């Protein structure tokens, strides 16, 4: 194994641990709004995947790039879907029409 791989693996594991600690401290009432915004930020990850795709050599690299793009795209779509659903909770519901004066005074 090269020292570059060991360094990359170390950063990956540390990012996992820090991410888990940060997310586990978020109260339940803030979890959905926070995660919908965070998932929408995965558009940046998609840009990174496109840049990485230009350097890929070999079938394993193509497979990993495809998996990264699929997960990032799913997070982007999911983030926007959850955000839209949350915003719908704050819209006024249409008022039902009143019956026409008991059908004109029967």
Short mmCIF file of the C-alpha atoms (twelve columns), coordinates in Angstrom:
data_MODEL
# 
_entry.id   MODEL 
# 
loop_
_atom_site.group_PDB 
_atom_site.id 
_atom_site.type_symbol 
_atom_site.label_atom_id 
_atom_site.label_alt_id 
_atom_site.label_comp_id 
_atom_site.label_asym_id 
_atom_site.label_seq_id 
_atom_site.Cartn_x 
_atom_site.Cartn_y 
_atom_site.Cartn_z 
_atom_site.pdbx_PDB_model_num 
ATOM 1   C CA . UNK A 1   0.000   0.000  0.000   1 
ATOM 2   C CA . UNK A 2   1.222   3.455  -0.780  1 
ATOM 3   C CA . UNK A 3   1.468   6.229  1.790   1 
ATOM 4   C CA . UNK A 4   -0.981  8.302  -0.275  1 
ATOM 5   C CA . UNK A 5   -3.630  5.601  0.068   1 
ATOM 6   C CA . UNK A 6   -3.067  5.327  3.829   1 
ATOM 7   C CA . UNK A 7   -3.420  9.099  4.170   1 
ATOM 8   C CA . UNK A 8   -6.602  9.146  2.093   1 
ATOM 9   C CA . UNK A 9   -8.052  6.251  4.094   1 
ATOM 10  C CA . UNK A 10  -7.212  8.017  7.366   1 
ATOM 11  C CA . UNK A 11  -8.967  11.207 6.238   1 
ATOM 12  C CA . UNK A 12  -11.990 9.171  5.123   1 
ATOM 13  C CA . UNK A 13  -12.307 7.361  8.462   1 
ATOM 14  C CA . UNK A 14  -11.873 10.597 10.424  1 
ATOM 15  C CA . UNK A 15  -14.541 12.292 8.278   1 
ATOM 16  C CA . UNK A 16  -16.919 9.403  8.994   1 
ATOM 17  C CA . UNK A 17  -16.340 9.660  12.744  1 
ATOM 18  C CA . UNK A 18  -16.703 13.452 12.853  1 
ATOM 19  C CA . UNK A 19  -19.812 13.331 10.647  1 
ATOM 20  C CA . UNK A 20  -21.421 10.712 12.877  1 
ATOM 21  C CA . UNK A 21  -20.694 12.742 16.015  1 
ATOM 22  C CA . UNK A 22  -22.081 15.951 14.520  1 
ATOM 23  C CA . UNK A 23  -25.270 14.362 13.182  1 
ATOM 24  C CA . UNK A 24  -25.930 12.385 16.378  1 
ATOM 25  C CA . UNK A 25  -26.017 15.650 18.373  1 
ATOM 26  C CA . UNK A 26  -28.785 17.205 16.226  1 
ATOM 27  C CA . UNK A 27  -32.203 17.251 17.949  1 
ATOM 28  C CA . UNK A 28  -35.015 15.395 16.186  1 
ATOM 29  C CA . UNK A 29  -36.968 18.593 15.455  1 
ATOM 30  C CA . UNK A 30  -34.072 20.020 13.450  1 
ATOM 31  C CA . UNK A 31  -32.999 16.835 11.722  1 
ATOM 32  C CA . UNK A 32  -35.271 17.021 8.657   1 
ATOM 33  C CA . UNK A 33  -34.626 20.691 7.770   1 
ATOM 34  C CA . UNK A 34  -30.908 20.281 8.339   1 
ATOM 35  C CA . UNK A 35  -30.636 17.125 6.273   1 
ATOM 36  C CA . UNK A 36  -32.737 18.454 3.397   1 
ATOM 37  C CA . UNK A 37  -30.384 21.407 3.090   1 
ATOM 38  C CA . UNK A 38  -27.315 19.208 3.450   1 
ATOM 39  C CA . UNK A 39  -28.574 16.801 0.811   1 
ATOM 40  C CA . UNK A 40  -29.158 19.667 -1.597  1 
ATOM 41  C CA . UNK A 41  -25.523 20.669 -1.176  1 
ATOM 42  C CA . UNK A 42  -24.569 17.360 -2.804  1 
ATOM 43  C CA . UNK A 43  -24.692 19.257 -6.098  1 
ATOM 44  C CA . UNK A 44  -21.096 20.146 -5.245  1 
ATOM 45  C CA . UNK A 45  -20.348 16.433 -4.953  1 
ATOM 46  C CA . UNK A 46  -21.768 15.929 -8.446  1 
ATOM 47  C CA . UNK A 47  -19.367 18.560 -9.769  1 
ATOM 48  C CA . UNK A 48  -16.526 16.709 -8.028  1 
ATOM 49  C CA . UNK A 49  -17.617 13.427 -9.593  1 
ATOM 50  C CA . UNK A 50  -17.583 15.018 -13.050 1 
ATOM 51  C CA . UNK A 51  -14.058 16.312 -12.436 1 
ATOM 52  C CA . UNK A 52  -12.941 12.938 -11.079 1 
ATOM 53  C CA . UNK A 53  -14.429 11.153 -14.079 1 
ATOM 54  C CA . UNK A 54  -11.924 12.873 -16.325 1 
ATOM 55  C CA . UNK A 55  -9.037  11.197 -14.446 1 
ATOM 56  C CA . UNK A 56  -10.469 7.679  -14.211 1 
ATOM 57  C CA . UNK A 57  -8.611  4.752  -15.751 1 
ATOM 58  C CA . UNK A 58  -9.939  1.239  -15.682 1 
ATOM 59  C CA . UNK A 59  -13.201 -0.524 -14.918 1 
ATOM 60  C CA . UNK A 60  -12.961 -0.189 -11.112 1 
ATOM 61  C CA . UNK A 61  -12.566 3.564  -11.419 1 
ATOM 62  C CA . UNK A 62  -15.570 3.766  -13.735 1 
ATOM 63  C CA . UNK A 63  -17.652 1.691  -11.346 1 
ATOM 64  C CA . UNK A 64  -16.734 3.790  -8.313  1 
ATOM 65  C CA . UNK A 65  -17.360 7.016  -10.224 1 
ATOM 66  C CA . UNK A 66  -20.773 5.751  -11.298 1 
ATOM 67  C CA . UNK A 67  -21.681 4.775  -7.726  1 
ATOM 68  C CA . UNK A 68  -20.561 8.170  -6.406  1 
ATOM 69  C CA . UNK A 69  -22.610 9.965  -9.076  1 
ATOM 70  C CA . UNK A 70  -25.689 7.835  -8.341  1 
ATOM 71  C CA . UNK A 71  -25.530 8.476  -4.591  1 
ATOM 72  C CA . UNK A 72  -24.910 12.200 -5.041  1 
ATOM 73  C CA . UNK A 73  -27.778 12.531 -7.529  1 
ATOM 74  C CA . UNK A 74  -30.121 10.629 -5.206  1 
ATOM 75  C CA . UNK A 75  -29.196 12.978 -2.358  1 
ATOM 76  C CA . UNK A 76  -29.793 16.057 -4.503  1 
ATOM 77  C CA . UNK A 77  -33.219 14.855 -5.626  1 
ATOM 78  C CA . UNK A 78  -34.120 13.687 -2.122  1 
ATOM 79  C CA . UNK A 79  -33.014 16.973 -0.582  1 
ATOM 80  C CA . UNK A 80  -35.212 19.000 -2.896  1 
ATOM 81  C CA . UNK A 81  -38.159 16.620 -2.444  1 
ATOM 82  C CA . UNK A 82  -37.971 16.837 1.357   1 
ATOM 83  C CA . UNK A 83  -37.571 20.619 1.256   1 
ATOM 84  C CA . UNK A 84  -40.602 20.961 -1.038  1 
ATOM 85  C CA . UNK A 85  -42.642 18.725 1.233   1 
ATOM 86  C CA . UNK A 86  -41.676 20.794 4.278   1 
ATOM 87  C CA . UNK A 87  -42.605 24.024 2.516   1 
ATOM 88  C CA . UNK A 88  -46.019 22.602 1.618   1 
ATOM 89  C CA . UNK A 89  -46.782 22.359 5.336   1 
ATOM 90  C CA . UNK A 90  -46.663 26.150 5.560   1 
ATOM 91  C CA . UNK A 91  -49.000 26.888 2.637   1 
ATOM 92  C CA . UNK A 92  -52.577 27.881 3.339   1 
ATOM 93  C CA . UNK A 93  -55.104 25.231 2.509   1 
ATOM 94  C CA . UNK A 94  -57.900 26.233 0.143   1 
ATOM 95  C CA . UNK A 95  -61.116 27.225 1.910   1 
ATOM 96  C CA . UNK A 96  -64.030 24.965 0.926   1 
ATOM 97  C CA . UNK A 97  -66.851 26.731 -0.920  1 
ATOM 98  C CA . UNK A 98  -69.917 27.527 1.163   1 
ATOM 99  C CA . UNK A 99  -73.191 25.917 0.144   1 
ATOM 100 C CA . UNK A 100 -75.382 28.319 -1.837  1 
ATOM 101 C CA . UNK A 101 -77.641 29.664 0.921   1 
ATOM 102 C CA . UNK A 102 -79.394 26.325 1.358   1 
ATOM 103 C CA . UNK A 103 -80.204 26.261 -2.318  1 
ATOM 104 C CA . UNK A 104 -81.901 29.680 -2.485  1 
ATOM 105 C CA . UNK A 105 -84.218 29.478 0.532   1 
ATOM 106 C CA . UNK A 106 -86.034 26.216 0.203   1 
# 
